[in-house]
Amino acid sequence: MGKKCLDYIQELNDYLDGELDEQLCGEIEKHIGQCENCRIMVDTLRQTVTLCREGRPEKLPAALEAKLGNLLRQRWEKKFGR
């Protein structure tokens, strides 16, 4: 029995970075050619990486930045304490 989706998901970062050996790359490419869910995931990850590399920082409106900062602080304190 071949690898299943979850087995390949663990390798996707290295696959997208071109750090896997040719055989494993071939297995992943064959799998994503047959599995629509994994193909969508790989395409989405590729687009995310491209946007992060090529994107430029955007300044948030002050009110939104403050609200987001407060929300993150509250969640941090709830999970980890002060």
C-alpha positions in Angstrom: 0.0 0.0 0.0 1.3 3.4 -0.9 1.6 6.5 1.2 -1.6 8.4 2.0 -2.3 12.1 2.0 -1.2 12.6 5.6 2.2 11.0 4.9 2.8 13.5 2.1 1.5 16.5 4.0 4.5 16.2 6.4 6.9 16.6 3.4 5.2 19.5 1.6 7.4 22.3 2.9 10.5 20.5 1.8 8.8 19.6 -1.5 7.9 23.3 -2.2 11.4 24.4 -1.2 13.0 21.9 -3.6 14.8 20.0 -0.8 13.5 16.5 -1.4 15.2 13.8 -3.4 13.9 13.1 -6.9 12.2 9.9 -6.0 10.0 11.4 -3.2 9.3 14.4 -5.4 8.1 12.1 -8.1 5.8 10.2 -5.6 4.3 13.5 -4.4 3.8 14.8 -8.0 2.1 11.5 -8.9 -0.1 11.7 -5.8 -1.1 15.3 -6.4 -1.9 14.5 -10.0 -4.5 12.0 -8.7 -5.7 13.6 -5.5 -7.6 16.8 -5.9 -7.5 17.7 -2.2 -3.7 17.5 -2.1 -3.4 19.4 -5.4 -5.5 22.2 -4.0 -3.4 22.3 -0.8 -0.1 22.4 -2.8 -1.4 25.1 -5.1 -2.6 27.2 -2.1 0.7 26.8 -0.3 2.6 27.8 -3.5 0.4 30.9 -3.8 0.9 31.8 -0.1 4.7 31.5 -0.5 4.6 33.7 -3.6 2.5 36.3 -1.9 4.8 36.3 1.2 7.9 36.7 -0.9 6.6 39.3 -3.3 4.2 41.1 -1.1 4.8 44.4 0.5 3.9 45.4 4.1 0.7 47.3 4.5 0.0 49.7 7.3 -3.1 48.8 9.3 -5.5 51.5 10.4 -4.6 52.4 14.0 -7.9 51.3 15.4 -7.6 47.8 13.8 -4.0 47.5 14.9 -4.9 48.3 18.5 -7.9 45.9 18.4 -5.8 43.1 17.0 -3.0 43.7 19.5 -5.5 43.6 22.4 -7.1 40.4 21.1 -3.7 38.7 20.7 -2.6 39.9 24.2 -5.8 38.5 25.7 -5.4 35.1 24.0 -1.8 34.9 25.0 -2.6 35.7 28.7 -5.5 33.3 28.7 -3.2 30.5 27.4 0.1 31.3 29.0 -0.8 33.8 31.8 0.8 37.2 32.3 
